[in-house]
C-alpha cells in the first residue's frame, strides 16, 4: 500500500474512531436528560432515537478502528 494512502487511512480512521467513541460515551451518559425517579441522568431510560444514534456511533467506531489498523499495517517500515 502506498504511504500516502496508508497515512490517510491511519489518521482518518483514528479521528473517526475517537469521534465515534466520544459520541457513544456522551449518549450513554445522557447529560441532558432528567428523571423524576433518579438523580443520575444515566439511570433514565434511553429514548429510541438516542439508542439509534449511539448504536451508529459504536458501529462507526468499530469500522474506523479497523481502517486505522489497516492503515497502520500498510505503512512501509524503513530498515535500520
Secondary structure, 3 states (H helix, E strand, C coil): CCHHHHHHHHHHHHHHHHHHHHHHHHHHHCCCCCCCCCCCHHHCCCCHHHHHHHHHHHHHHHHHHHHHHHHHHHCCCCCC
